[in-house]
Amino acid sequence: MRSPVTPATVRGEVPLPLRLEDGSLTEATVISFDGLCDGREHVAIALGDRAEDGFVRVGDVPLVRLHSECLTGDVLGSQRCDCGPQLREAVERISEVGGYLLYLRQEGRGIGLYNKLDAYALQDAGLDTYEANLALGFEKDERDYTVAAQMLSALGINDVDLLTNNPDKATQLRSAGIRINSQVPTRLHLSSGNRQYLAAKAWRGHTFRTAYDDGVAGL
C-alpha cells in the first residue's frame, strides 16, 4: 500500500558550477524546498542535462543518488567511511547521464554529528558502526527517506534509476510512491581505514561491486 506523502514545493534554484575530481568543470543547479516534513534544509543538485533543461522530461528516467551528509567524510576526507568517495563518484556519474544528487542532512545515519563522534569512540572499543548506534540508544539506522520522496515529487519525478548499494533506500522510496526503474550499485571504495566499516555494511545487506568489474567484491 502506498503511504501518503505530504506535498513539498520548490523554493528556489541557483546555478552552481562544479570542478570534478579530474579537474574538469560541470554545470549544476542547486534546488531548495518548502514543506519538507522534517523541517531540515535538504537540497537537490541537478546535474548533466538536468542542470540546464528543467526538471520534468517525459519518458526520461533520471539517475538519482540519496546522499546523507557526512562532515568527516565529505569535507574532511575521513578514511573511516566511504562517504567522500561515494559523493564524488555520484556527482561524476550523474553528470554524465543527467539526474539528481539529493544531499540529505542526516549526519551519522540520522543521529547527528556529536553522537556520531561518540559512536566512533565505541567503534574504537570494538563495536561495529551499527552496534555503536544501538549502544547509544538509537536504532542502527535512524534515516527516514520520506523527505527524499517529497523532493522528487516536487521536481515532478515519479520514476528513478537509484544509485545505491543500500536496499533500504529503494524500499522506503517505493513505500512513498516512487518507482525504482533500476538499482545501480556504486563502486567499492576500500581503504585500510574503512575495511571494518564496509564489512559491517555488507553484513547488514549492502551490496558492493568493484570499480573494475561487475563481480561482488569481497571484504
C-alpha positions in Angstrom: 0.0 0.0 0.0 1.3 3.4 -0.9 1.9 5.7 2.1 0.7 9.3 1.7 3.5 11.8 1.3 2.7 15.5 2.2 3.5 17.6 -0.9 6.5 19.9 -0.9 7.3 22.7 -3.3 10.4 24.0 -5.0 11.6 27.1 -3.0 14.3 28.3 -5.4 17.1 27.3 -7.7 20.5 28.7 -8.4 23.3 27.7 -10.8 26.5 26.2 -9.2 29.5 25.5 -11.4 31.5 22.5 -10.1 35.0 21.2 -10.5 35.2 17.4 -10.6 38.0 15.3 -9.2 39.7 15.0 -12.5 39.8 18.8 -12.8 37.0 19.1 -15.4 34.1 21.5 -14.9 30.4 20.7 -14.9 27.3 22.7 -14.5 24.9 22.1 -11.7 21.7 23.7 -10.3 21.0 23.6 -6.5 17.4 23.4 -5.6 15.8 24.2 -2.3 12.4 23.3 -1.0 9.5 24.4 1.2 7.3 22.0 3.1 9.7 19.2 3.8 8.3 17.1 6.6 11.3 17.2 9.0 12.0 20.9 8.7 15.6 20.5 7.7 17.4 22.2 4.8 17.9 19.4 2.3 18.8 20.2 -1.3 18.7 18.6 -4.7 21.6 19.1 -7.1 20.6 18.8 -10.7 23.5 17.6 -12.9 24.2 16.9 -16.5 21.3 17.7 -18.9 19.1 18.2 -15.9 21.1 21.2 -14.8 20.0 23.2 -17.9 16.9 21.6 -19.4 14.4 21.8 -16.5 13.0 19.3 -14.1 10.4 17.3 -15.9 11.3 15.3 -19.0 8.6 12.9 -20.2 9.9 9.4 -20.8 13.3 10.1 -19.3 14.3 8.3 -16.1 16.9 10.3 -14.2 19.8 8.8 -12.2 19.3 9.7 -8.6 21.6 9.4 -5.6 20.4 9.9 -2.0 23.5 11.0 -0.1 23.4 11.5 3.6 25.5 14.4 4.9 28.9 13.4 6.4 31.1 16.2 7.6 34.0 14.0 8.4 34.0 12.2 5.1 32.6 14.7 2.6 34.5 17.7 3.8 37.5 16.5 5.9 38.3 13.4 3.8 38.0 10.9 6.7 39.2 7.4 5.9 36.8 5.8 8.4 34.0 5.7 5.9 33.4 5.7 2.1 31.1 8.8 2.1 33.5 11.3 0.4 34.5 9.0 -2.5 30.8 8.0 -2.9 29.8 11.6 -3.1 32.5 12.4 -5.7 31.6 9.3 -7.7 27.9 10.2 -7.7 28.5 13.7 -9.0 30.6 12.4 -11.8 28.3 9.6 -12.8 25.1 11.7 -12.6 26.8 14.5 -14.6 27.4 12.0 -17.5 23.8 10.8 -17.9 21.7 13.5 -16.2 19.9 13.4 -12.9 19.9 14.5 -9.3 22.0 14.2 -6.2 19.8 14.6 -3.1 22.0 15.9 -0.3 20.2 15.0 2.9 21.0 16.5 6.3 21.1 13.1 8.1 24.6 13.0 9.7 25.6 9.7 11.3 22.7 7.8 9.9 20.4 10.3 11.4 21.8 10.6 14.9 23.8 13.8 14.4 27.4 14.8 14.4 28.2 14.7 18.1 26.5 11.4 18.6 28.4 10.1 15.5 31.7 11.1 17.2 30.6 9.2 20.3 29.8 6.2 18.1 33.4 6.4 16.7 34.7 6.1 20.2 32.6 3.0 20.8 33.8 1.6 17.4 37.4 2.1 18.6 36.5 0.0 21.7 35.3 -2.9 19.4 31.7 -2.3 18.3 30.8 -2.0 14.6 29.1 1.1 13.2 25.6 -0.3 13.7 26.3 -1.7 17.2 27.6 1.6 18.3 24.4 3.4 17.4 22.4 0.8 19.3 24.7 1.2 22.3 23.9 4.9 22.3 20.2 4.3 22.4 19.4 4.8 18.8 18.2 2.5 16.0 21.0 1.1 13.9 19.9 3.5 11.2 17.6 6.4 12.0 17.3 7.8 8.5 13.8 8.4 7.0 13.7 9.0 3.3 10.2 10.5 3.2 11.9 13.9 2.5 13.6 12.4 -0.5 10.3 11.3 -1.9 8.9 14.7 -1.2 11.8 16.3 -3.1 11.4 14.1 -6.1 7.7 14.6 -6.3 8.2 18.4 -6.1 10.5 18.0 -9.1 7.9 16.1 -11.0 9.8 12.8 -10.7 8.0 9.5 -10.2 10.5 7.1 -11.7 14.2 6.9 -10.9 17.3 4.9 -11.6 18.6 4.7 -8.0 22.4 4.9 -7.5 22.9 3.0 -4.2 24.2 -0.1 -2.5 21.6 0.2 0.3 18.4 -1.7 -0.3 16.6 0.3 2.4 16.7 3.4 0.3 14.8 1.6 -2.5 12.3 0.1 -0.1 11.5 3.4 1.6 11.1 5.3 -1.7 8.8 2.6 -3.1 6.7 2.8 0.0 6.4 6.5 -0.5 5.2 6.0 -4.1 8.4 6.5 -6.1 9.1 3.8 -8.7 12.6 2.3 -8.9 13.3 1.6 -12.6 16.7 0.1 -11.7 19.1 0.0 -8.7 22.6 1.0 -9.9 25.4 0.0 -7.5 28.2 2.4 -6.5 31.8 1.3 -6.6 33.7 -0.2 -3.8 35.9 2.5 -2.1 38.0 0.3 0.1 40.9 1.6 2.2 42.9 0.4 5.2 40.9 2.7 7.4 37.3 1.7 6.4 37.6 -2.1 5.9 35.6 -2.9 9.1 33.1 -0.2 8.3 32.4 -1.6 4.9 32.3 -5.2 6.2 29.6 -4.2 8.7 27.6 -2.6 5.9 28.0 -5.7 3.7 26.8 -7.8 6.7 23.7 -5.6 7.0 22.7 -6.2 3.4 24.6 -3.6 1.3 25.9 -4.9 -2.0 29.3 -3.7 -3.2 30.9 -4.0 -6.6 34.5 -3.3 -7.6 35.5 -0.3 -9.6 36.7 -2.6 -12.3 34.2 -5.4 -12.9 30.6 -6.5 -12.1 31.6 -9.0 -9.5 30.6 -8.6 -5.9 33.7 -7.6 -4.0 34.9 -9.5 -1.0 35.9 -7.6 2.1 
